[in-house]
Amino acid sequence: MKGMEIGKGSIFELEGIPAFRQVLPLALQHVVAMIVGCVTPAIIVSGAVSGGGMSQGDKVILIQAALFVSAISTLLQLFPLGSKSGFHIGSSLPVIMGVSFAYVPSMQAITEEFGIAAIFGAQVVGGLVAILVGLCIHRIRHFFPPLVAGTVVFTVGLSLYPIAINYMAGGIGQPTYGQWQNWVVALFTLGVVTFFTHFGRGSLKLASILVGMGAGYVLALILGMVDFTNVANAGYFEVPRIMHFGIEFDVSAIVAIAILFVINSIQAIGDFSATTSGAMNRLPETQELHGALLGLGATNILGAFFGFLPTSTYGQNVGIVTTTRVINRHVLRMAAIIILIAGLFPKFSALLTTIPYAVLGGATVSVFASIAMTGIKLALSEGTSPRNTAIIGLAVAMGMGLSAAPATLALFPAWVTTIFGKAPVVAASLIAITLNLLIPKEIK
C-alpha cells in the first residue's frame, strides 16, 4: 500500500490528499454506482403528481435537486461542521449520500393524495426525528434489531415491484402503455443489466445498471421512443430554487414519513458500521454516529425548503468502499463535486428526463429485487426460528395486504388509509416492532 502513496496522502487513509490521477477514476466509480439510483426516485415521484404528472420544467428542477442534495449531504458527512472532538454535524466517514428508494412508495402515495408540497412538510418533521434518533440512539437502538430492519427493507423492495413493472410497460397514463415496443426495450435493458452483473468484470460489472440503461436507451432511440425537445428548451445553468414546490404540513403524511425516518436512521447506522468495520477494522465511535444522524436530519430539514427529496446512505457505495478499502475522504469529495456540477446544469437533468419509462423499468426491477433480497438476508441473519419467521411473515403480509386492498379501510378516517393503506412500509414497520417486543425470544 505504501507504493500507492502518491501526492500528500494515501487512498487507503482517511486524511491526506492523494494525487489527482488516482482520485478521479475512483471518484467516477462512485458516481457511476449511485447516479441512477439518485435520480430515479425523483422521476418516479414526478410521475405521481395528479393530473398527468409534473410539468417537464418542474421535473428537471426535481432531478437537479436530487443531484444537488446528494452532493451537499455527502460533503457534510465527509467534512462536518463543528469541532471534531466535540459537537459536530456530520460523521467524517467515507460515505455517499443520495435520495433514498425507501421513501418512494410513501412519497408516491402522498403526492397522489396531497401533492408534492406535503412531502417536504413531512420531511421537515422527519429531519427532526432523525436528529432525535441521533441524540437518543443508545436508548432506542434495541427496538430495531436486524430482524425488524430487514423486514422493513424487504417490504420496501416488494412495494417497489409494481412501479418497475408498470414502467416496463411504458408508464401508467402514457399513450403507449402496454405496447410491444416498451416490453422489447425493457426486457432488452434487463437482459444487458443481468449479463454484466453476473458475467462482467471490473468497472463493467460495477456499472452494470448504467451499461444496461445505455444499451436500452440506444434501442429506444432506434425505435423512435426518445424526444429531445425538453433538452433543447432547458437552460444551461441554474441553482436550486427556494420554496419552488412549497411546503405543506399534513398529519398523515408526517406520520408516514417520520416512521420511515426512524427506520432509515437505523439503517444508516448499519451502513456506517459496515463502512468502518469492512474498510477500517473498527466500529464507528459514538460521536461519529451522533454526528452522522445530526447531519442526516439537518440536511433533510434544510433540503425540504429547496425541493430536495429525503436522503440516506447508499449501500452500493458502502460496498465499493469495503471492497476496495479506499477510504480517503478526498476521493469521495471528488465524487460529490462531480455530482454537484451535474446538478447545476439543467440540460444534463433534462437529458435524464428523456430516458423512456421502459428503460427505467428494465434497469430498476433488478435494483428493487436486490433491495428485497438484502432485506430478507438481514431479517434472517438472526435465524429462521418460528418466532422470527412469524414476525417477518405477519408484518409483510399486513403491510402488503393493506396496500393491495386499501378499500378495506374505507370506514376509517382518510388519514388511516393514507398511512396504512397506501404505504405498506409503515404498517410493516409498526407490526414488526410491536411483535418483536411482545413475542418472547424463548418460549418456556
N, C-alpha and C positions, 0 to 999 in steps of 0.2 A: 504493500500500500504506500510505502514511502516514495516509491517510484512515481506515484500519481501526484505527488505534492508539487504541482507546478503553480507558480504565482505566489500568492501570500497565504495560501491555505490549502488544505486537502478537501476533496469532495466527500471524504469519509469522516470529516469532523464538522461539528455544528457551527463553529466560528471560523473566521478567516474568509478570504476572497480568492477562490481558485482562478486559474486562467480562463479567459472568456471562451476559448476554443473547447474547453472541457464543459463549461457551464451551459452553453447554448444547446447542444444536442440533447443533453439530459433534461433541460427545461422543456424543449419541444416534445420530448417523450411524455412529460406530464400533461402538456396542453392537449396532445392528441388523445390521451387516455380519458380526459374529462370533458372535452368541449361539446360532444354530442349529448352527454347526459346533462350538461348545464343548460343548454338552450331548449331541449325537448320539453321539459315541464312548462316553460313559457309558451311554447307553441300550442301545447295541449290546453292550457288554461285560456289562451286567447280564443281558441275554437269553441269554448264552452259558454262564451258570452251569449246571452239570449238575443234573438233577432237576427240570426245568421252569422254570428261570430263578430269578432272585433275588426275594426277598420284596419286596412293594411298599414296605415301610418302608425296607429297605436300598437299594432303587432310588432312593428320594427322597434318601437320605443321599449316595449316589454322585453324583447330579446336583448337589446342593448343593455338594459338594466340588469338582466341575468348575468351577462358577461362582466359588467362593471362591479356588481356586488361580489361576484366570485373573487375578483382581483383584490378589492378593498378588504374583504373579510380574511382572505389568505394573508395579505400583508400585515394585518393587525395581529393575526395569530403568530406570524413569524417574528415580528418586531413590535412587542407590546408597548402600550402606553403606561407610564408609571415606573416605579422602582422595581428592578428585577428581584431584589431581596425583600421588598415589602409589597404593598398593594399595587397590583398591576392588572391591566385589561389585555388579555392575550396570553398565549402559552409559551412562546419561544420555541415551540416544537415544529418539526418539519412536516406540515400537513397542507393539503389543498382543500379549500372550501368551495362549495358551489350550491346552486339551487337543488333542493332535495326532492327526489321522487316520492318520499314518504308522505308528503303533504298533498300530492296530486289528486287522489280520489276525493279528499275532503275539499280541496280548493275548487275542484270541478263542480261539486255539489253546491258549494257556497256561491260560486259565480253564477250558476244557472238560477239559483233561488233569489239571491240578493244583489248580485252584481260584484264586480271585481273590487270595488272600494271596501266591501265588507271583509275581504281577505286581509287587507292592510290594517284595518282596525283591529282584527283579531290577532294580527301579527305583533302589534304593539304590546298587547297583553301577553302574548306568547313569549316575547322577548323578556318581559319582566319575570315570567315564570322560569325561563332558563337561568336568569340571574339568581333567583331564589334557590333553584336546584344547585347551582354552583356554590352558594353560601351554606347550604344545608346538606351537601352531598353525602357526608358520612352518616347522617341520621336517616336518610331515606333510601340509600342505595340498596338495602336488603329487600326492598319492595320490588326490585327489578332484576332478579337473577336471570341467567341465560335462558331459563325456561320461559319466562314472561317476555323478555326482549325478543327471543327467537320467534315466539308465537306471533308477536306484533309484526315483525319483519316478514314472516311467512304470509300473513294476511295482506300486508301491503302488496306483495308480489302477486297474489291471487287476484286482488281487486284491480290490478292494472291490466290483467289479461284482456278483458273486453275492449279496453282502449286500443290495445295493439291490434286486435282482430278487426275492429271497425276501421282502423287506419289502413290495414292491409287491403280492405275492400274499397278504400278511397275516401273515407271520412264521412260520418253521418251528416246528412244535409247537403252533401255535394252532388251536383247533377250526374256525375259519373259513378256514383256509389254502386258497388257490386259488379261493375263491368269487368270483362276478362282482362283488359289491359292492366288494371290495378293488381289483379291477382298474379299475373305474369311477372310484373315488376317486383311485387312484394316477395314472392317465392324465390325469385332470382336473387334479390338482395339477401334474403335469409340464407340461401344456399352458399353465397360467397362468404358471408359472415361465419357460417358454420365451418366451411372449409378452412379458412385461415385461422379460426380459433383452435382447431384440432390438428391441422397439418402445417400451419405457418410456423416460421421461425423468426426469432429476434423481433425487430420492430414491426414486421408484418403480422405476427401473432398478437403483439400488444395492441396494434391499431386495427384489429380485425373488423370492428364495427365501423370505423371510419372508411376502411377499404371497401367494405360491403355497401356502404351508403354511396360511395363514389361510383362503384360499378352500377348500382341501381339507378343512380342519377343519370349516368350516361345512357342507359337503356331507356329511361323515361324521356330523355332528350330526343332519342331516335324515334320514339313513338309519339312525339309531339305533345307531351304532357307537362312541359315546363314553360312558364310565362315570365319573361324578364321585365315586364312593364314596371313593376314596383322598384326594381333596381335602378332603372333609368330615372324614376321620379324621386328617389331618395337623395338626401343631402350628402355632403362629403364629411362633415364634422359636426358633432353635436354632443353636448354634455347632458347628463341626466336632468330631468325637469322635476322641480319640487312640486308635490301635490298634483301632478298631472292627472292621476286617476282618482284622486280624492281619498278620503278616509272616512269610513262609516263603522259604527260600533253596533253589532247585533249579538245578543246574548248567546244564541245557539251557535253562531259562527265562532264566537270567542271560546266557548266550551270545547268545541270540536278541535280547534287549532291548539288550544292550551294543553289539552291532554297529549296531543302529538308532540308538543314541545318538551314535555316531561320525558316521554319515551325517547325522543330523538336526542335529548341531552344525555341520557344514559347510554344510548348507542354511540354517541360521540366520545364518551369516556372510554368505551370499548375500543374505538378506533385509535384514540390517543395512547391507550395502553398497548395495543397491538404494535403501534409505531415504535414506542420506546423499548418494548420487550423484544421485538423482532430485529430492530436495527441498532439499538443502543445498549442491549443487555441489561435493562433495568426497568422497573415500573415507574410510571410518572409520579412526580412528587405532588404532595397535596396542593402547594401553591401553584403548580403548573395546571392542575385540573381546575382549581378555582378560577385562575386567570383565563383558561380556555373557555369555560362556560360563561364567565362575565363578558368575554369578547363575543361569544356567540349571541348572547342576549342583546348586548349593546348594538351590534351590527344590525340585528333584525329590527330593533326599535327604530334606529335611525333610518334604516333602509326602507321601512314602510312609507316614510314621507317622500321617498324618491322613486317609488314604484318597484322596489327590489322584492322579489318573492323570497319566502323562507329558505334559509341556507343550513347546511350541515357539512360535516366532514365527508370526503369522498373515499370510499373503501378501495376503489380501484387504484387510487394514487397511494394509499397506505400500502397496498400490495407491491407497488413499484419500489417504494422506499425500503420495505422489509426485504425484498428480493435482491435489490442492488446494494443495499446498505449505504446508499448515498444520502447523507443526512444534512449536508451543508445548506444552511438557510438561504444562501445567495443563489443556489440552483433553483430553489422554489420561488425565490423573489423574481428571478428572471422569467419564470413561467407566469407569475402573476402579472408582470409588466406586459408580457405579450397578450395576455387575456384582456388587460385593461385597454391596451391600444385597440384591440379588435372591437371592444365595446364602445369606443368613441367615434367609430366610423359607421354611420347609418347604412352606407352602401354594402358593407360586409354583412350587417344584420339583415338587410333587405334580401341579399343573396340567399341567406339561410331560409327566408320565407318562401323561396321558390322551390324548395325541396318538396316533392309531392308527398301526400299523406301515405301513399303506398310504400314509398321508400322508407319513411319513418317507421311505419308499422313493421315492415320486414326486418329492420335493424333492431328495433326496441323489443320485439317479442322475446328475443333471446336474452336481452338485458333483464326483462321482467321475470323470465324463468330463472335466471341466475339469482335475482333478489329473493324469490320464493324458496329456492333450494338452500341459499345461505341461511335463511330464516329457519328452515326445518332442521338443518345441521346444528345450528346454535341451540334450538329448543331441545333437541335430542342429545345434546352434549352431556346432559345430566342423567342420561339413561332412558330406557324405554319401559319404565315401570308402569303398572296400571294407573297409578296416580298421575304421572306425567302425561301419558297419552290421553287420559281423560280430560285433563286441563287443556291440552292443545286442541283436542277434537271438539270439545264443547265451546271453547272460545271462538274458534274458527267457524264452527257450524252456526253459532248465533250471529256472529258478525256478518258473514257472507249471506246467511239465510235472510236476515232482516233487510239487507241491501237489495237482495233479489226480489223481495216481496214487501216493499215499503207500504203498500196499501193495508197491510195488517195492522199498521199503527194509525190508521185514519181517524179513530175515535180519540186519540190523544192530541194534545196541543201541537201546533205546527212545528214548534221548536224540537219536540221529541223526534219527529220524523226526520228533520234536518240533521240532528246529531246522530241518531242511531239507525235511521232507515236509509240514509244516503252516504254515510261514511262508515263502512264496515270496520275500519281500523279502530274507531273509537269504542264500539261495542266489544270487539275482541280484546282490546286493551283492558277495559274495566273488568270484564269477566275473568280474564287470565289472572289479573292482580288479585281479585277477590277470591277465586278458587285456590290460588297458591297460598293465601293466608288462612283459608278455612279448612282445607283438606290436610290432615296431618301427614308428615312425610313417612312415618312408620305407624301403621295401624296395629295396635296391640290387642 
